[in-house]
């Protein structure tokens, strides 16, 4: 069994001790002394608790730096590499019971690793130095890692935020206040339509108001006459019935006119926007004769959109309401990712495509998402997790150790030892060492690597001057 790989990974874990001190507040750091390796580094940021590479754990019979009894965190590292003696709970390659000839020591010395210290900082003299060096950065982002369902996705309008506005009554369009793309608020006027039917209703309204006034006067008069004993009670009831009928007719006509939002008394009415949004369709012009069946305007609120996902028949069992979905859209100059939650999974399978429709809502505050865009949806199932990804250009190998450089300021960068996961095209998954939203160096990372590998570095900070 090859055990040197497991030991190399163990050294990567041990190197994290330097990072904890490097993260502590520092002033201007002087040029560190020349050191080799990480565990031996006596520079200003070296961890005072770091064990000597020659220290031996007499209690357990192995080198102290790789004693899994004293350092339980190393157990997972050796197990991951398949270098593990389950019976004695030591790495198989130098288990003191199975391999006494090793003397509890790996074949490669602890000082054999000469990679850069985790947390080593590189300071540039000025911002101009960084510009001349061509240093560019990109944010580390989160991405799904683990069990997920991938399917084709299409952006669509949220049907609850789409209004198709018809004429309220037959008439002629006299004014138009909006055009395609116009932004409107709730109640904004769209058009003014002159209608004979509305004019008739307005005339009827005036007649009914007069009739109601007469009915009210008649009712009051009959009550007075009935109290004086001049007329019977029946006449009062008749006048009361007539008053109720007049009120009902008036209210019905008022509601009818309210629905069309009349403008003055000339028989015209105003079409209004039902909510804030943008005008996406306009099918009428001034002077056109329109009917209630005609759709004149479409207003859409695109601040929220739907993403419709075609889930394959074989994946349907893993998809349900409430799961997170990540949508990557490739229809723009830069790939864009949006996220939401599954709100609907269709109960029926499409017989033609053998897929099931799932739907989620996506926030679109800047309007960058547009209906009918296509992309790829990744639905995170229960076993899925989120991991950090960085551009492939950000990853460098420094004497066999994968590192990434994180921007702390315009002139200060920090070396991070990282554990690399899967690679997806131009992206690399980082299992540890970098947090989401940190800025990592892409263009110019090779220059920073050459600086940290100079013979003058230690575990503190090196400086790059303008050439």
Secondary structure, 3 states (H helix, E strand, C coil): CCCHHHHHHHHHHHCHHHHHHHCCCCCCCCCCCCCCCCCCCCCCCCCCCCCCCCCEECCCCEEHHHCCCCCCHHHHHHHHCCCCECCCCECHHHCCCCCHHHCCCCCCCHHHCCCCCCCCEEEECCHHHHHHCCCCEEECEEEEECCEEEEEEEEEECHHHEEEEECCCCEEEEEECCCCCCEECCCCEEEEEECHHHHHHHHHHHHHHHHHHHHHHHHHHHHHHHHCCCCCHHHHHHHHHHHHHHHHHHHHHHHHHHHHCEECCCCEEEEECCCCEEEEEECCCCCCEECCCCEEEEEECCCEEEEEEEEEHHHHHHCCCCCEEEEEECCCCCCEEEEEEEEEECCCCCCCCCEEEEEEEEECCCCCCCCCCEEEEEEECCCCEEEEEEEHHHCEEECCEEEEEEECCCCEEEEEECEEEEEECCEEEEEECCCCCCEEECCCHHHHHHHHCCCCCCCCEEEECCC
